[in-house]
């Protein structure tokens, strides 16, 4: 540990005597420095043990000493050493009282103890502490490396890291979910830091931040090569990290980055195999696909799975989603087939598993992030839009692909991060009308009627809407409009004349009704 005033007092060769502040001797000493300036504060950095003989001080003036000591304490000086036998035979009473009043430790330095001896003692103690910290740091690095190579996953590495820092440690995946924690109770503490991890992921990597409150002090650091965030490490301690603990944390960051970033060659080979399996499934060759899938993807094809298609404003969006799903697969051992297709990412994942849950969590986090007022100019680099099929099997992949594409179109139109195909089946067709092409068709179809109404010649659009909504029942529609049924019949004949189409044709009635609903959807809020 670093030298303290107490350790200097206990140093038998220095023969220092405590004159004030005996209760504050456990404070660490960063350096020992001699200065006879009347005001040395501009040259202090904090943490110094200042040595003086009062050559330029009015040491017997109580008010002058109070001002002098207050200045030193305010600058972070941790103690004052007064050399007797040079200018004063003993420590002036005014200085002792001022030090007691300010709570600043005051040590008497005997004439036979040169200041340089005190400086050397502090320097040697600091060097010994740093050597010990470096040695402990290298020992921690060796232990953490063994844990990383043990094949037991990140849990063992986190456990050893937590022991080294005398606290806790947790690992988050690319989506911000807690992957592992040590000790086990730390998983709950780490989960409460999810908003802080999310904000850290939004910053340019590599990034770190210190958070926490009354419980502990937590350091969060991003993991991943270059500027790609593949996860985060949280380290909670009761106080700021020392040198040895800092070495351990840096080693853990490097090792976790290496273990979470899989071999590019292996990943490329798996992607090529996955692409071949996907092509066979889309071509309607499930038996061939099973043969090629082997042990790597065979388990995935043996149970219901979902097909997902993701797009982004940049390739980084689908890539980030893929990393979140891959992290969930690594954590749970689930099979995952992910194939980049240009700006798209096509994924096969088990129905109802952790991978699908990670996709939903990523989408929700994106929507939550976009709903908050931006603290800084927003970036769409990681934004993603995805469509998810209904549960499928190897023989129904072509249909599942179409379902995912349809859901993707709706997600893009609605500004959603993720839409499942079941939502299209269970919901109304009306939200599908919120499309520029549909609205243009509606405007063109109804334009002549609106122009007629604008000239004050009758309310044909409202009359048409009422007549269609009542399935062509004249009395009910006329009652809603507050007109005679003969008036309504006349207006419908005018609609037919203006449009040049017969309302007896069910296709015409359907197109007019959809056009009216599309016009309404333009201003009505979507639910």
Order of alpha helices (4+ residues) and beta strands (2+ residues): alpha-beta-beta-beta-alpha-beta-alpha-beta-alpha-alpha-beta-beta-alpha-alpha-beta-beta-beta-alpha-alpha-alpha-beta-alpha-beta-beta-alpha-beta-alpha-beta-alpha-alpha-alpha-alpha-alpha-alpha
